[in-house]
Amino acid sequence: MTTKPKVKKFRIRRKTDEAQEQEPSVDASEEVKAPSHAEQIAAISKEGLTGRQLRMARRVAVKNGFQASSDYDAVRQLRAAGIDPFQRSSILELVKPDSAKIPGRSGRIQLPDTTQEEGISLPSTNSAATLNRHASEILQIQRDIARRRRRKLALLFTRLSFFVFLPTFLVGWYFYKIATPMYATNSEIVIQQAQPQGGGPTGLATLFQGTSMATQQDSIAVQSYLASREAMLRLDADFGFKEHFSDPAIDSIQRLEENATNEAAFGLYSNHVKISYDPTEGLIRMEVIAADPVKSYEFSQALIGYAEEQVDQLTARLREDQMRGALQSYEEAEQRRADALATWLAIQEDVRQIDPQSESAARMGQINSLESEKQRLELVLQSRLNVDRPSEVQVQSLRDQIANIDNLIAELRDQLVGGAGEEVSLAARNTELRTAEENYAFQTAMVQQALTQMETARIEANRQVRYLSQSVRPVIPDQASYPRAFENTVLAFLIFSGIYLMISITASILREQVSS
């Protein structure tokens, strides 16, 4: 902080006799003015000035050389001298030395004043010739500065014209006068998934069903295919993509050279076939640009057809694998059932028996009948033996009948469960027949299960089918969409301006670094 130097000037003056004689009259006049001063001080005290304002007035009075008996007297004296007692000092005054202070005067006019500031009290050392020479030198310096500014502005305008305005003009002239009009055909396609008729999967499997998330992977795959070299080569083979853009009627910048490579053609294809995918709506937007509106429409229709084929190929293998596995399982189950049926038939023909259960029931019926007959004959024999003189002939006949029945029952039992002979028992044959029958029933159930699986696989394969729908069909354009001359010219101006600005800033930084 800089404080202004405060130096008071004292003027020593010899009083003459006349001045000494007039002093009593001055004091008398002051005594006459005293009542009016008191009245002014009383009026000032009634203004309601704050302590801060009074202190500020006292400081201003001391600064201007007034001898005040009170704060109110300081306000009175300052107002009488035309100085605002409450005005703050300027910052500039802090760095300026105080001039000769005379009571009632200040370094600057605070209020409207009719008096004039005193001039320089000391004699000046500057002559008129020196002042003129200084003025001429200052004028020459100002002219040099103005000349340098004009030269820098001229150089700046020249650089801007060469690096910004001229390239922008050339770009605009090309777009407005030379560029071949291009026609754009817009279309939008969406990939949809087939919905099951009913009884489909539930839970997390159906969480994204019916939304764009369900076909997002397929949409991205189709987008990548349409933007690939394969699609460009198919379009060239089917509709002459290279030949169309090699037409001499197209300007040299947009024209494809004769016998151009596939890489050059693919670069032009990427610029003229713009494909985007919107994941929120699941739409694939396609814009096909060509020099002829009909060709643009043909190219767009061809690419949509390629996309539809690609959609079919994406799920064809999955559907074929699912159906192939289910069909193979069904055919194998059907073959096993046929083998089981043939085995069962062979066993029936071998044992000469169709129904083992009925055969066993018939044999058991015969045994039961024979057992009943044996019991009857034994009762008859017992009744003959109970007489005093039984007939030997009748008793022997009954005993022979009972023995024959026992032999027959034993033979029947041997046939059922097997005996000492080598002949296969009926129980073994029944077991073989029952096993063959159960195997056939099991294979029949497996055939039913395989048939159910094949039907489920068919439904799942149908659910995996993807359909390509055209939400916006291509229409032959009747007005050129490109080039957009104004937008491209403004863009070129911004690009050239940015490049020039970066180069200028870099050069200025390097120049400053080198000079420092």
Beta strands, then each sheet from edge to edge (+ up, - down):
strand 1: 183-193
strand 2: 273-278
strand 3: 283-290
strand 4: 466-472
sheet 1: 2+ 3- 1+ 4-
end
